[in-house]
């Protein structure tokens, strides 16, 4: 089993560069974990909004699961939403 790629989202938040970095990571991966740091959001409601926005920017082949402030994004071959 391959190790999962991990990223951290800091005070810059959901920038275009960060989304492009995540998108390029999915060229060779199926699962990516993103740690949302406290400097990026105040509470879990803000973290959920960030997760929703990220998955919307990535496309319809992506879903996510959030545990605490760790976001696990998964890519499928066909559209899921």
Secondary structure, 3 states (H helix, E strand, C coil): CCCCEEEEECCCCCCHHHHHHHHHHCCCCCEEEEEECCCCCCCHHHHHHHHHHHHHHHCCCEEEEEECCEEEEEECCCCCC
